[in-house]
Amino acid sequence: LYHNAAGTMGDIGSNDTEYWFWVRDKTQKALYYCNYDEAEANRQAATFQPDWIKEAMGLRVISESEMAEISVKPGEQPGTLVLTHRPHKAGGETYTRVTILDKATHQIREHQLRSGDQKTILARAEVPEGFKSYDIASESGSGNASVSIPARLKLTWVQEGLELDVTFRNVLI
């Protein structure tokens, strides 16, 4: 996380065994991390699970069986589709994932975590500036493929009053 005038403001990352984040704060210096094999036992709210951020970026693969449980309807805004996932439990809470897609490109415009009854937005991730494509080597080794990630991702944790606005630059694939 980088700000032109202030320099490095924070970091979000992961490797094969853990994920972490830190944000520059003059009053509290802390690095937050969790091992993936402990994530299920962690009573962390669903809104702070790293899979939510990965899904909001469009980087989580949705299985065929999970797709069968998603309802799709036209969105309130013209040219959008709303995908509502089956309610899940995490961190002792029931929540429902709602994804708003651009109907033409199928790219994510917004991803929401809502209370189990869907009345309250717990967290949202907005993609205000569209996606950028990056070339990667294909899995088969023949030719190239591409991956698209948001140019910018605005994460809001509503109940906590926390907002994180991330612009992706110098992306290494």
Disulfide bonds with the S-S distance in Angstrom:
none
